[in-house]
Amino acid sequence: GEGEEGGDGGKGKRKKKAAYAGGLVLDPKVGFYDKFVLLLDFNSLYPSIIQEFNICFTTVQREAYNAKKKNNEEDGSDDIPEVPDQSLEMGILPKEIRKLVERRKQVKQLMKQQDLNSDLYMQYDIRQKALKLTANSMYGCLGFSFSRFYAKPLAALVTHKGRE
């Protein structure tokens, strides 16, 4: 994604310019491949980045980023907040995401039980998917301007680390 974009609601209006630089999207190299193709995928990339770099309202200094916005200065893609110092205590957002990820691991372990009836298995599966969706949607809440947790500098830092 390219940050937040406005939908056209089917009225044919042009999309709004991206609010900040989003994920890295590579154009596919079209053709027939007769050698091995290797696919690498990160497990929950943005939640992992939030945890790894301790990205949170309580740890990231956003003042310089927000001051530029107030002074109507151009919102350049280089205006990315600094990653918090490693000595800082883990912030609320990474802690909560870690809890969601750990709880999902526990539920997935429960799904591996022998002789598990199909109803209980389906309940566990719904629960683990809900935990995954909640963890993965936290980044989206940071980047969506109508979200209660909107913090564009944090969202921009997450996608910046993802592109790196």
N, C-alpha and C positions, 0 to 999 in steps of 0.2 A: 503494500500500500504506500501511497504517496502522501501520508498524513491525512488530514481531514479534507474531504471534498464534498461539495454540496450536490445533492441529487437534483435532477431536472424535473422530477415528478411527471415525466412523460410529456412535458410541454415543449421539448426541443430546445430549452435554454442551455447555454454552455456551462460546463462544470466550473466551479470556483477554483482558483489557483490553489495549489497545495499550501497548507498552513505552515508546513515544515518538511524537510527532506525525510522521506519514508525509507522503506527497505530497499535493499539492492536487488534490482531485477535485471538479469542478464538475458539478452536476446538469444533464442535457440540457434544452434548451428545446424541448418537443415541439411539433410543428406542421409545416405545409407551407411551404417556403421557395421563393419565386419570384424571389428576388434571389440574387446570388452568395454562396456560403458559402466562407470562407477558412479553411483548416486550416494551422496552424503547428506544426511539430514540431522539437524540439531533437535534434541528432545526439548520441546517447549522453549524455543529460543528466547523470546522476550522475557518470560518469567525467570529463566535462568540468568539472563543479563541483569535483571533487577536485583536478584539475589547476589550474584557474583560481585557486582560493583556497588552494592548497598545503595541503590537509587531509591530515594524516599523524600517526602516533604521535609522530614526531620534531619536529613543529612546533606542534601544538595543546596548550595548557595545559589539562589535564583535572582538576587537583587539586581545584578548588572544586566541580566537578560531582560528583566521586567522594566528597568529604567530606560533602556533603549526604546522599548515599545511605547512607554509613556511620552517620550520626547519625539515620537513619530519618526524615529530613525529607521532606515531600511533594515528589514529583518533578514540579514545575511545568513547563509547556511553555516558560516563559521562561528556564529554566536551560540556555541554549545557550552553549557555549564561544565565546570570541572567535576571529575569523578571524586567522590568523597575520599578523605584520607582513610587508609586501611585501619588506623587505630580507633576510628569512631565505632561506637556501639552500633549494632545492627538496627536499622530503622524499622518503623512499624510495617511499612509495605513489604519489604523483603521477609520480615518475620511471618506475616500473615500468609504470604505466598508459600513460604516454606511449610507452614502448617498444612495448607491445602495439598501440596505435593506429597508430603509424608502421609497424610490421611488417605490419599488416593492409592499410594503404595500398599497401605494396610488393607484397603478394600480389595485391591487386585489379588493380594495374598489369600484373602478369604474366598475368592472366586476359584482358587486352585484346590479347594478341599475335595477329597474323594466323597462320592455319594451325596453330592450337594443337589437338592431338588431343583428343578428348572425354574420354579417361581422365585426362590431365594437367589438363584444365580442371576436372573433378570433384574431383581431389585438391586443387587450389588453392582451389576453392570450400569444401571441407570445412575446409581450413586457415584461410581467412579467417573462416568462421563460428565456429570454435573460438577464434580470437583475439578476436573480438567478444564471445562468450559469457564468456570469461575476464575481459576488461576490465569488462563490465557486471555480473559477479557479485561484483566486489570490494566494492561498496557493501553487498551482501547479507551478505557475510562479516562486515562491521563491525557489522551490526544483529542477527545471529543469535547468541543467547546460548550455543549449544554450539559455535560456531566458535572455532578457535584464534586468530583475529584479532578476536574480539569486542571492540568499543569503542563502547558506546552513545553517549557524548558525540560521537564522530566521526560516527556514523550520524545522530544528531539534527541536527548541524550541516549535514550534506549535504542532508537533506530540508528544513531551514529555509531554506537558500539556494535550493533548488529552488522552494519556495513563494513566496519573494520574487520 
